[in-house]
Amino acid sequence: MGQLDGKVVLLTGASRGIGLAIAKTLGEQGARLILVARHRGPLEQAAAQVPGALLTLPIDVTKPSDVKRLFATVQKRVHRLDVLINNAGVFTFKPFVRTTLDDWRRNLETNLTSLFLTTQAALPMLRRSHGDVVNILSISSRVSFPNCSAYSASKFGAIGLTDVLRKELRALGIRVTAILPGMTNTRMKKEFDSPVAAQDLLQPEDVAAAVRSALEQPRRATVEEIMLLPSGGAIRAKK
């Protein structure tokens, strides 16, 4: 086992893509995983691939009642939490003039409001463990792109919230890390209006490795932010 042996990690958006890669990577290091996603079937399929899967909980993290139930279950059945990883996310790629209010709300609720709900609910247990919060954000938290108005607004808000949490929670012994990947080879790439070459993208395992690196730092050190970009630079459309 690795440096995360025995650590209890709650991971949202855990059923596929970056979330599943993070679960596998941390599980291989001995972490005990609480896997959260909206749909039970994909979540259970993911858990079968993850060493150290402790609980699978189908939860919508945009709903306060679901989040309250989630952490009540964790407290009752596990009694502790060492790491919260907020990974649930959605992506809308369309011009602002065609962005609907439903698009706007879906991005804000999933990419921003869920961080507020889960982190606040996790704090009692994280305070006891002097734990970690890791928010999987995006390069779009720092750089705006055309056709991403709802997504960019949600991610700019998320990095602002993450920065505030870091300042407020360090006095409680809780570390807060932001991971900002560039375009990654997940289902989100299908939202673009032209295909991209998968070999030019980051892979979910690259993001997972960054999360592991941050969590394995000694407690005297905090990795505040990791910006992870494709080495080839701008993404090229397929020919």
N, C-alpha and C positions, 0 to 999 in steps of 0.2 A: 504494500500500500504506500501511498505518497503522503505529502505534507498536509493534505486535507482530510486525512483519515479520521472518520468519526464526526466530521462537521455536518451539521444539518443544514441543507441548502434548499430553499424554496425558489422554484424557477417558474415564471409565467411564460406563456407562449412556447410550451415545452414539447409540443407534439411533432414538430418538423423543423427543417431549416436550421437556422442559427441556434434556436432553443434546444433542439435535439442534439446538435453537435456539442453544445455546452454541457448538457446532461451526461453524454458519453464521456467527455474529457474529465469532468469532475468526478464522475463515478469511478473511473479508472484510477483516480487518486485517493479513493477510499471515502469520498463524501457520501452521505446518506441523502437521497434526493426525494423531495416532495415535488411532484410534477403537476403543473396546473395548465389547463387549456380549456377551451369552451366545449369540445365534443369528446365524449367518452371513448368512442371507438378508436380514433386516431391516437388518443392519449394512451390507451392500453397497448396499442401496437408499438408505440414509442417506448413504453416502460419495459416491454419484453426485450428491447435492445440495450437497455441501460443497466450496467452493473450498479448495485446499490440503490435501486429504486425502492423507496420506502412506502410512499403513498401516491396514488393518482387521484386527483380531485377535479372533476369537470366543473369549472367555475367561469363565469363571465366577470372579469375584473373591472368592467366599467359599471357594474351594478353594486351599490353600497351594501345591499342585503347579502349578495353572494360573497363579497369580500369579508363581511362580518362573520358569515358562516364558515368561510375558509379558515380564518385565524382561530375561531373558537374550536374547530376540529383539530388544528395543529396543536393548540394548547392542551386539549383533552387527551389526544392520542400520542403525541410526541413529547410534549412538555418543554420544548426548547426550540430555538431557532438561532443559527449562527450567521447565515447569509441569506439575504433577499436579493434575487436577480430579477429585475423588471425587464422582460424581453418582449412581452406582447406588443404587437404593432400592426398597423395597416398603412397602406400607401395608395394615394390617388394621384394619377398623372393625367391632367387635362388642363386646358386653358382656364384662366380665372373666370372668363365670361360664361363658361359651360360648367363651372363648379357649382353644385347644388348645395342647398343648406344641409341636406342629408350627408353629402360628402364631407362638408365642413365639420358637422357634429361628430361623425364617425371617426375622423382623424383626431379631433380634439379629445374626445372621450377615451379613445383607445390609447393614444400616444402620450397623453398628458394627464388627464383626470385619473386614469388608472394608477399612475405613479403616486399621485396624492393619496388615493384611497389605500393602496397596499402598504405604502411606507408608513403612513400614520397608524394603520392597524398593526403593523409588525413591531412598532417601537417598544412596547412593553417587553417583549421577549428579546429584542436586539439589545436593549439597555442592560439586561441581565448578563448577556453573553459577551458584551463589548464587541458586537458583530460588524458585519459589512453590508452595505447597500451598493449594488452594482446596477447601473442603468444602461441598457443597451440602446443607444441613441442613433445618431447618423451624422455624416459629414454635413447634412442639411440642417444640423443644429447650429452650424457656424457659417455656412455658405448658402446663399439662396440660389435656386435654379428656376428657370421658366417652367410653367405648367405644373408647379408644385405648391400652389398657394396654401391649400389646407394643410398639406403635409409639412411644409416649411414652418408655418405658424405654430403647429403643434410641437415640432422639434425645437424651434427657438425657445418656446415656452418651457420645454422639458429641460433644456440645458440651464436655463435660468433657475428653475426649481432645484435642479441638482446642485448648482453652485451655492444656493442659499442653504440647502440641507447640509452640505459639507461644512459650512461655517457654523451652523447651529448645532450639529450633532457631534462635532469633534469633542466638545466638552463632556459628552456622555460616553466617550471612548468608542464611538461608532465611526468607521471609515466610510467614505462615499466616493465611488469611482464612476466616471462616465467613459463609456466605450463608444467611439464615433467611427463606425466603419464607412468606407465608401461603398460603391455598388458591389453587392455580393450575389453569388449564384444561388438565389432562392426563387420561390414562386413570384416574388415581387417584381422581378425583371420582366414578367409577362405584361405588366401594366404599361410599359413603354410603347410608343407608337411605331417603333422599328425594332427588329430583332438585334440582339447584341451577341458577340462571340463569348461563349461561356469561359473559354480559356483566358480571357482578358480580365476576368472578374476575380475579386476575393472569393475564397471558399468559406463556407460556414466554419470549418475547422480552424481557419486562420483567426477568426473572431474568438472562438472558444479558447485558443491558445493564449490570446491576450487577456481574457478573463482569468484563466488559471494563473498567469504570471502576476496579475495584480493581487489576487487572493493569497498567493504564496509569499508575498513580501513580509518581513518581520513587522510586528505590531508598531514598531517605532517609525515605520515608513508607510506613507500613503501614496499610491498611484492615483493622482487626482483625475487625470484624463489621458486616454490613449486615442490618437487619431490614426486610423489604419486605412491606407489607400492602396489601390492597385499600383504595382510598380511601373506598369507601362503607361501610366498617366490617363489621359482622357479615353473614355470607352469608345470603341469603334463599332459601327453597325456592321452586321454580316453582309457580305457581298453575294 
